[in-house]
Structures are given as structure tokens and as C-alpha cells.
């Protein structure tokens, strides 16, 4: 299975063809926004996801591991395939998609061609807890300790809003506290 591809773009149409230094050309769909700004003869290094269906393998390419992780989460939603996911991710930034999921913004997704209210609701509902890991771990947010992350996930599962939980945990500041101590302190602040 191909996970990373680096080479020269020899066909910049959709799908583009990337030729490796050993002379093999791979047909890939670049999922990230700005895919249409890439031109022939440019060098490109991308993460790859091979999607197999009915004996056909399609390669989707991503400039960052965060984009690949979000793509995999979106296609895990029933009724959302790779083509629709590509449509969403090409028209919106990763940060905007993550924010829309965490704030349950159904209108954000239903504005994308091919996404109806029902599918948008499914995306938000199914990924509400999962997308936090993509947003927090990769998209420019500071890295957090295992204890902080465990406390955050526990508080969200208790029904607290992800943004409020993040604010409270950043104020508490971890400081080597155990997960249970972080949860107790955060619950005290969130209950006020």
C-alpha cells in the first residue's frame, strides 16, 4: 500500500499524474484546497490514501497528515464517500471543517454542493467527538499531555461543550496533575 508519494507532476489536470524518480507515474486526486494551483513540472510530496471499491483503486493525496486524518474520518460516515469528502475538503479549510463539526454547524456543510441537511447532520453527529483529535493534534494547536487529552475527552463525554472544556483545561494548566485531578478541578469550574 502506498502511504507517501514524492515526485514531479507531469499532468496537472484532475486527476493529476505524479512521476517518481524511478519513472513510475501515479494517478492521484489532490484533496486539499489549492489543488488547481499546481502546474506541470512542479515537485510535489504528498500523503496517500488508497481507496478500493469494486476492484478499482483510487489514490487520494494530501499535503498534510491532518488532511488525511480528516478525510478518513469523513469517509467513515455512512453515506459520505471519497468524492463527496473531496468536494467538502477542496471548498473549505481544515480548521473551518473542524470548527463546524465541533460547533455542530449543519449549515456549513449543507452549503457544499452535494451535501444535504440529512448528510450534514450525520457528519456533525458522527464526528463530533472524533474530530477533536485531528484539530488539536495537528492543525496548529499546541500539543497537550496524555492526561490533559484524557481529561478533555472524559469531560466532553459528560456533555460539556468542547470549546469550554479546552478553555478550562488551558486555564488549569495541567502542571503535572493526574487525569482525575484535572477532571475534578475542571468540573468545579464548569459547574459554576
N, C-alpha and C positions, 0 to 999 in steps of 0.2 A: 504494500500500500504506500502511496506517495504522501508524504506529510509536508515537504518543503520543496520548493522549486526555485531555481535561480538561473537566469539566462537572458538572452536577447529577444525582444519582441519582434517577430518577423511578420506578424499580421495583427494589426491593432483594431480590427473590427470586433464585433461581438458575436461569437466567442473569439478571443484572441489566441494566437499561437505563440508559445514561448519555446525557443530553441535553446537547449542546454549546451554546455561546452563540449559534450561528446556527440553532438549533432542530432539528438533526438528532439522532435518537436511535440509539445503537449498542447492540446486544445483546452483552454480554461475560460471560465466566466469569472471576471473580476467583480466581486460583490460590493466593494467599498465605493462610497461616493467619489466622484472624480475619475471613475473608470474611463470616461470618454476623453480625458485629457492626455492619456498615454498614447504615444505615437510609435510608428515603426522605428526600429533600430535603437530604441531605448532599452536600458538594462532594467530588469525587474526581479525582485526577490520576494516570494510570497509563501504563505502557509496554504496548504491544500487540504480540501475535504473531498474525498471521492464518494459520490452518491450513486448507488447501484439500484436500478429498478428494471425489471423485465429484461435482464441480460444486457442492459445498456448502462455504461458507467459515464457519469458526467463529473468533471472536475470543477470545483468552485475554489477561487483563490481569494486570499485576504491579506492585506498589508500588515495586520497585527493579529496577535493571538487572541486579543479581546474580541475582535470582529468575528473570528472563527468560533469562539465560545458562544457568542450571542447568536450566531447563525444556527449552531447546533441546538441551542435552547429553543429558538423559534420554530425550527422544523420538528421539534418534539411535540408540538401542539397539534392535536388532531385537526385535520383539515387545512393545515398550513404546510405547504410543500416548499421545496427549494426555490422554485421560480417566484412564488409569492414573497418568500422571505427575501430574495434578492431584490425584488421590487421595493420592499419596505426599506431595506438597508441602503439601497442606492439613493433613495429620496430623503433620508433623514440621517443625522449623525448618531453615533453610538450613544453619546451622552443623552441626546434627546429621547432616543428609544428607551433607554434605561429609566430615565426620569418619568416618561409616560407610563411605563409599567408600574413603577413604584408609587406613582400618584394616582393610578387607576384611571388614566385619561383615555377613555374609549374613543373620543372624537379624533384624537391624534392619529390613531390607526385607521379609522374609517375614512379619513381624507385621502388615504393612499388608494390608487386605482386597483380594484380587485378585492379590496377588504371591506366587507360589510359590517354592520353593527354586531351581528352574531359572532363573526370571526374575531373582531376586535375585542369583544367581551371575553371570548375564550382565551385569547393571548394574555390579556391582563390577569384573568383569574388563574390560569395555569402557571404563569411565570412570576407572579407577584413575589414569592419568596425566593425563587431561584436566581433572578436577575441581579440581586444584590451582590452575589459573589463576583459576577462579571464586573459590575460597576465599581465596587470597592477595590477589587484586587488589581485591576488593570488600567482603568481609564483615569489616570492622573490622580486618583485619591491616595492619601498616604496609606502605607501598609499598616495593618493592625495586628496585634498579637493574637495567638490562638484563643486565649482567654477572652479577649475583647470580642472576637468574632463569635465565639460560643455564646457569650452573654447576649450579644446582639440578636443572634438567631433565636435564642430562647425567649427574649422579650417580644420579638416580632410574632412568634408563635402564640404568645399570650394575648395577642391582639393589639399591641401598641403600634403606632404608625412608624415605619422605617426611618423617616427623617427625624422624628422626635427622639427615637432611640439613639440614632447617630449623634445628635446634638448632646444628649445627656451623657453618653459614654465619652464623648470628647471632652466634656467639662470635668467629668470624674477623673479622666486621665490615666486609667489603668494603674500605672505606678507599681507594677508587680503584684497587684491584687489577684486573688483567685477568681475563677468564674463565678462561684457562688457569692463571694463578697461584692463583686461588680454588680451582679443581679440585685442583691439586697439594696445597695446604695442607689442603683438606677430606679428600682421600684419605689423607693422613698421619694425620689424627685418626680417621677412620672405620676405618682398618686396625688400630688399636691394640686 
